[in-house]
Amino acid sequence: MKDLKRRLFVSSISIAALVLLLVFAYHPIFQYVSVGLVTLLAAVAIWEYEQFAKAKGGRMILPALMTITLLEIFSFYASANFSEFRLLPGAVFFLGFLLLFALHFKHREGVIVDLAVSTFGLIYIVIPMGMILWILYFPKEDGRLWVAYLLIVTKITDTGAYFFGSLWGRRKLAPNISPGKTVEGALFGLISAILASFIFYLLSATQDARFRLGMIEWITLGLILGVVAPFSDLSESLLKRDAKIKDSNALPGLGGVLDAIDSLLFTTPIIFFYLQYIKH
């Protein structure tokens, strides 16, 4: 109960800060605050991921990865704001990939594992975090509402599954990875995601062109996010189990940044690709 109270306190502060950032996200100064915050979160998450890799004998050239993280996050921001930079995220990733190879030219031992671990970290963590910025500054609608949709539907899936599973869960969902998760909790989390998506559908009717979510879209996206969010959460738990690490960090009431964003790492690309290639 003490841990729950601490987590609720930290979550309340985090939500308040997030709401503040979303409200002022389009202010010229706050835009760079948003970019800086997402970059910081991605950098900390990469550092936490490095601890997983080190526990399994992997090595990562952290300064290079941090540099690539900074450039990749900013490239997504630039591509959302300036159409001439729409290919920049892919170009930065490719150049970063070449850099990782170049930095290993003098050290042949363990190169395959090191490159695989480093590249996976960029794809798993940095790319989705950059996509959040692209969604936030989505040029054709109010990206703040799309980020709110992404965060609320994803996190309410986690929250609904946690509380319902704790009270009434019986059948374990993946006992070897996360013993606390239950089938009943996952089903309630899915229902919660669909209901949250429906609320945003009702909201979209009042937003004109600022935020559009149709009948088929709220059902489809709600279902997909409700299924993918716990899958994403379990995937990070799988990495921690393999590395024999309980929490990705020791931040009070939070655990780690990677623990906090894990369910977003798979749901964010869904919204990104939907807005980029399907909706418009």
C-alpha positions as CSV (number, residue, x, y, z in Angstrom):
1,M,0.0,0.0,0.0
2,K,2.9,2.3,0.8
3,D,4.4,1.7,-2.6
4,L,1.0,2.3,-4.2
5,K,0.6,5.6,-2.5
6,R,4.1,6.7,-3.6
7,R,3.3,5.7,-7.2
8,L,0.0,7.5,-7.1
9,F,1.8,10.7,-5.8
10,V,4.5,10.5,-8.5
11,S,1.9,9.7,-11.2
12,S,-0.2,12.7,-10.1
13,I,2.8,15.1,-10.4
14,S,3.8,13.5,-13.8
15,I,0.3,13.9,-15.2
16,A,0.1,17.5,-14.1
17,A,3.4,18.3,-15.7
18,L,2.3,16.4,-18.9
19,V,-0.9,18.3,-19.1
20,L,1.0,21.6,-18.7
21,L,3.4,20.7,-21.5
22,L,0.6,19.6,-23.8
23,V,-1.4,22.8,-23.2
24,F,1.6,25.0,-24.1
25,A,3.2,22.6,-26.6
26,Y,2.7,25.0,-29.5
27,H,4.3,27.9,-27.7
28,P,7.7,28.7,-29.5
29,I,9.7,28.3,-26.3
30,F,7.8,25.3,-24.9
31,Q,8.3,23.5,-28.2
32,Y,12.0,23.2,-27.3
33,V,11.1,22.2,-23.8
34,S,9.0,19.4,-25.3
35,V,11.9,18.3,-27.5
36,G,14.3,18.5,-24.6
37,L,12.0,16.5,-22.3
38,V,11.4,13.7,-24.9
39,T,15.2,13.6,-25.7
40,L,16.0,13.3,-21.9
41,L,13.5,10.5,-21.4
42,A,14.8,8.6,-24.4
43,A,18.4,9.1,-23.3
44,V,17.7,7.8,-19.8
45,A,15.8,4.9,-21.2
46,I,18.8,4.0,-23.5
47,W,21.0,4.2,-20.4
48,E,18.7,1.8,-18.5
49,Y,18.6,-0.5,-21.5
50,E,22.4,-0.5,-21.5
51,Q,22.2,-2.0,-18.0
52,F,20.2,-4.9,-19.5
53,A,22.8,-5.4,-22.2
54,K,25.7,-5.2,-19.7
55,A,24.0,-7.8,-17.5
56,K,24.1,-10.2,-20.5
57,G,27.6,-9.4,-21.5
58,G,26.8,-6.9,-24.3
59,R,28.6,-3.7,-24.9
60,M,27.3,-0.4,-26.2
61,I,29.2,2.7,-27.1
62,L,27.0,5.0,-25.0
63,P,28.4,8.4,-26.1
64,A,27.7,7.5,-29.7
65,L,24.2,6.2,-28.9
66,M,23.4,9.3,-26.9
67,T,24.4,11.5,-29.8
68,I,22.3,9.5,-32.3
69,T,19.4,9.7,-29.8
70,L,19.6,13.5,-29.7
71,L,19.8,13.8,-33.5
72,E,17.1,11.2,-34.1
73,I,14.6,12.8,-31.7
74,F,15.2,16.3,-33.2
75,S,14.9,14.9,-36.8
76,F,11.3,13.7,-36.0
77,Y,10.5,17.2,-34.7
78,A,12.0,18.8,-37.8
79,S,10.1,16.4,-40.1
80,A,6.8,17.3,-38.5
81,N,7.4,21.0,-38.8
82,F,9.1,21.3,-42.1
83,S,7.9,19.1,-45.1
84,E,11.3,19.3,-46.7
85,F,12.8,17.3,-43.8
86,R,10.2,14.5,-44.0
87,L,13.0,11.9,-44.8
88,L,15.4,13.2,-42.2
89,P,14.6,10.6,-39.5
90,G,15.5,7.8,-41.9
91,A,18.6,9.5,-43.0
92,V,19.8,10.2,-39.4
93,F,19.2,6.5,-38.5
94,F,21.1,5.3,-41.5
95,L,24.1,7.6,-40.7
96,G,24.0,6.6,-37.1
97,F,24.0,3.0,-38.1
98,L,27.1,3.7,-40.3
99,L,28.7,5.5,-37.3
100,L,28.3,2.4,-35.1
101,F,30.0,0.3,-37.7
102,A,32.8,2.8,-38.1
103,L,33.5,2.9,-34.3
104,H,34.0,-0.9,-34.3
105,F,36.5,-1.0,-37.1
106,K,39.4,-1.2,-34.6
107,H,37.8,-3.9,-32.4
108,R,36.7,-7.1,-34.1
109,E,35.7,-9.1,-31.0
110,G,32.1,-9.2,-30.1
111,V,31.1,-6.7,-32.9
112,I,28.1,-8.7,-34.1
113,V,26.5,-8.8,-30.6
114,D,27.4,-5.1,-29.9
115,L,25.9,-3.8,-33.2
116,A,22.8,-5.9,-32.8
117,V,22.2,-4.7,-29.2
118,S,22.9,-1.1,-30.1
119,T,20.7,-1.1,-33.2
120,F,17.9,-2.8,-31.4
121,G,18.0,-0.1,-28.7
122,L,17.6,2.6,-31.3
123,I,14.7,0.8,-32.9
124,Y,13.0,-0.3,-29.7
125,I,13.3,3.0,-27.7
126,V,14.5,6.0,-29.7
127,I,12.4,5.7,-32.9
128,P,9.1,5.4,-30.9
129,M,10.1,8.3,-28.7
130,G,10.8,10.5,-31.8
131,M,7.4,9.4,-33.2
132,I,5.7,10.9,-30.2
133,L,7.1,14.3,-31.1
134,W,6.0,13.9,-34.7
135,I,2.5,13.1,-33.5
136,L,2.6,16.1,-31.1
137,Y,3.4,18.5,-34.0
138,F,1.3,16.6,-36.6
139,P,0.7,19.4,-39.1
140,K,-2.8,18.5,-40.3
141,E,-4.7,18.3,-37.0
142,D,-4.1,19.2,-33.3
143,G,-1.4,16.8,-32.4
144,R,-1.8,17.5,-28.7
145,L,-5.2,15.7,-28.8
146,W,-3.6,12.8,-30.7
147,V,-0.9,12.5,-28.0
148,A,-3.5,12.7,-25.3
149,Y,-5.4,10.0,-27.1
150,L,-2.3,7.8,-27.4
151,L,-1.3,8.3,-23.7
152,I,-4.8,7.9,-22.2
153,V,-5.9,4.9,-24.2
154,T,-2.5,3.2,-23.6
155,K,-2.2,3.9,-19.9
156,I,-5.9,3.3,-19.1
157,T,-5.3,-0.2,-20.5
158,D,-2.4,-0.7,-18.1
159,T,-4.3,0.8,-15.1
160,G,-7.6,-1.1,-15.8
161,A,-5.7,-4.4,-16.1
162,Y,-3.7,-3.8,-13.0
163,F,-6.6,-2.9,-10.7
164,F,-9.1,-5.5,-12.1
165,G,-6.5,-8.2,-12.2
166,S,-5.4,-7.5,-8.6
167,L,-8.9,-7.8,-7.3
168,W,-10.5,-10.5,-9.5
169,G,-7.7,-12.0,-11.6
170,R,-7.4,-15.7,-11.4
171,R,-5.7,-17.0,-14.6
172,K,-2.1,-15.9,-15.1
173,L,-1.4,-14.3,-18.5
174,A,2.3,-14.9,-18.7
175,P,3.5,-16.3,-15.3
176,N,7.1,-16.8,-16.5
177,I,7.5,-13.2,-17.4
178,S,5.1,-11.2,-15.2
179,P,3.4,-13.3,-12.5
180,G,1.1,-10.4,-11.5
181,K,-0.7,-10.1,-14.9
182,T,-3.9,-12.0,-15.4
183,V,-6.1,-12.9,-18.3
184,E,-9.1,-11.2,-16.6
185,G,-7.1,-8.1,-16.0
186,A,-6.0,-8.0,-19.7
187,L,-9.6,-8.4,-20.9
188,F,-10.7,-5.5,-18.6
189,G,-7.8,-3.4,-19.8
190,L,-9.0,-4.0,-23.4
191,I,-12.5,-3.0,-22.5
192,S,-11.1,0.2,-20.8
193,A,-9.1,1.0,-24.0
194,I,-12.3,0.7,-26.1
195,L,-14.3,2.9,-23.7
196,A,-11.6,5.5,-23.6
197,S,-11.4,5.5,-27.4
198,F,-15.2,6.0,-27.6
199,I,-14.9,9.0,-25.3
200,F,-12.4,10.6,-27.7
201,Y,-14.8,9.8,-30.5
202,L,-17.4,11.9,-28.7
203,L,-14.9,14.6,-28.1
204,S,-13.9,14.7,-31.8
205,A,-17.5,15.7,-32.7
206,T,-16.9,19.0,-30.9
207,Q,-13.5,19.7,-32.4
208,D,-14.3,20.3,-36.1
209,A,-11.1,19.8,-38.1
210,R,-8.7,20.0,-35.1
211,F,-9.2,16.3,-34.1
212,R,-11.1,13.8,-36.3
213,L,-11.9,10.3,-35.1
214,G,-14.5,8.3,-37.0
215,M,-16.7,5.4,-36.0
216,I,-14.6,2.7,-37.5
217,E,-11.4,4.4,-36.3
218,W,-12.3,4.6,-32.6
219,I,-13.3,0.9,-32.6
220,T,-10.3,-0.3,-34.6
221,L,-7.7,1.8,-32.8
222,G,-9.2,1.1,-29.4
223,L,-9.0,-2.6,-30.1
224,I,-5.5,-2.5,-31.5
225,L,-4.1,-0.3,-28.7
226,G,-5.9,-2.4,-26.1
227,V,-4.2,-5.5,-27.3
228,V,-0.8,-4.1,-28.1
229,A,-0.3,-2.1,-24.9
230,P,0.0,-5.2,-22.6
231,F,2.0,-7.0,-25.2
232,S,4.5,-4.1,-25.2
233,D,4.5,-4.1,-21.4
234,L,5.3,-7.9,-21.3
235,S,8.0,-7.4,-23.9
236,E,10.0,-5.1,-21.6
237,S,9.4,-7.4,-18.7
238,L,10.8,-10.2,-20.9
239,L,14.0,-8.2,-21.3
240,K,14.2,-7.5,-17.6
241,R,13.7,-11.2,-16.7
242,D,16.5,-12.2,-19.1
243,A,18.8,-9.6,-17.5
244,K,17.6,-10.5,-14.0
245,I,16.8,-6.9,-13.2
246,K,13.6,-6.1,-11.3
247,D,13.2,-2.4,-12.3
248,S,14.9,-0.5,-15.1
249,N,16.0,2.2,-12.5
250,A,15.5,3.1,-8.9
251,L,13.5,6.4,-9.3
252,P,11.2,6.8,-6.2
253,G,7.7,5.8,-7.0
254,L,8.5,5.2,-10.7
255,G,11.0,2.4,-10.9
256,G,12.5,3.6,-14.2
257,V,11.8,5.6,-17.3
258,L,11.8,2.4,-19.4
259,D,9.2,1.0,-17.0
260,A,7.1,4.1,-17.4
261,I,7.1,4.2,-21.2
262,D,7.3,0.5,-22.0
263,S,3.6,0.2,-23.1
264,L,4.1,3.2,-25.4
265,L,7.0,1.8,-27.3
266,F,4.6,-0.4,-29.4
267,T,1.5,1.7,-29.4
268,T,3.2,4.9,-30.6
269,P,4.2,3.5,-34.0
270,I,0.6,2.4,-34.5
271,I,-0.7,6.0,-34.2
272,F,2.2,7.3,-36.1
273,F,1.7,5.1,-39.1
274,Y,-2.1,5.6,-39.0
275,L,-1.7,9.4,-39.2
276,Q,1.2,9.3,-41.7
277,Y,-0.1,6.7,-44.2
278,I,-3.8,5.9,-43.6
279,K,-5.6,8.9,-42.3
280,H,-4.2,11.5,-44.7
